[in-house]
Amino acid sequence: MSGAVRSRSYWPVVLLCAFSGLTSMTAVAQQKFSSTGETVLPDAPEPAQIPGCAASGSPQAAAANISGTVFDSNHEVLPGARVTAAGQSTSATGSVEAGSNGEFEFTGLRPDIYQLKVTAPGMNTFTSSEISLHEGETRLVTVTLSVFGGATSVTVSGDKNTVAGQQVQIALGQRVGGIIPNFYSSYDWNAPPMGAKQKLKLSFRSIIDPVSFVTIAGTAAVQQYRNTFPGYGGGIEGYGKRYAANWADNVTGALLSRGVYPSVFHQDPRYFYKGTGNIHSRLFYAISAAVIARGDDGRWKPNYSHLLGNFSAAGISNLYYPASDRGASLVLFNGLAATASTAFSNVLREFVFKRATSHVPKEENGKP
């Protein structure tokens, strides 16, 4: 193994792995949801806070929220709709305009019974039934307006599965340049956690993303050109073996480090964009995020999921790498290389990708 390591130049592979790492499942995670969990919710307006209601940091009570999306009768988003929320006992009223993707949000609400009024040019005006909002609760609203003379409907929900599922939909909408997946970046510092089912789903979607296969093909081509792992041989057969090995690395790495272990250890597999502080502090944060993770309880702890996932995948690679390259040195090298690739990817996420990533709401700017 050591001879093979000395004969290679791994920077092209690391660069490609950085992008491949980004195909492994964010996102932009934000508490704007629909009841079906089928709508990607980017480009939202600034959330409104109803005057007279508790601020989100109020010590008296945990603030509640109402968020959602406005559609027309063809299930197309309806931007520019005016949404007004009125509390029953507080007599507080707030209004916000739906964003370019039909989204709206009211934050920092005091527990109360609210009604929504939704208007849009050429559409029926709608007033919802009473929405009971409890302390610390988020109600998810999908409003469907019709043209004058048609029916109008509203669906309200707030279960954890819907919230977690919406995080996956948000993440899947994020692509650098509209092409390269940026699923595992969260630009909402307070994004709710995903459940085990959603973590596994996101990792699987990253594996089957078309860009992932293209990245693997490029990595295998570089290895073929550099004659990395000479035991695979040359020609079409050698390239096929290198492609298969890289594909297996991607599958085991994504499933274990971003799906299975995060579910077991209750850790969030996403990178949470910081965006504040000086360059040195942000750089240190990005690199350290490869070995430190946020738990589903919001606390920071050692990134057992990522580290164990990387080295477990490296151990499995002993089953299909050339016999001359197998052993403890292969596990150590591949495990460290995967961790270094993640750190490098995190630096790109922190300093480069946000401006080029699609479907990142303007108000999502990382750490408050």
Secondary structure, DSSP 8 states (H G I E B T S, - for coil): -HHHHHT---HHHHHHHHHHHHH-------S---SSS-S---S----EE-TTS--TT-SSS--EEEEEEEEETTS-B-TT-EEEEEESSS--EEEEE--TTSEEEEEEE-SEEEEEEEE-TTB--EE---EEE-TT-EEEEEEEE-BTTS--EEEEE--HHHHHHHHHHHHHT-EETTTEE-TTEE-BTT-----HHHHHHHHHHHHH-HHHHHHHHHHHHHHHHHT-SGGG-SHHHHHHHHHHHHHHHHHHHHHIIIIIHHHHHTB--SEE----S-HHHHHHHHHHTTTEEEBTTS-EEE-HHHHHHHHHHHHHGGGTS-GGG-SHHHHHHHHHHHHHHHHHHHHHIIIIIHHHBTT--TT--B--
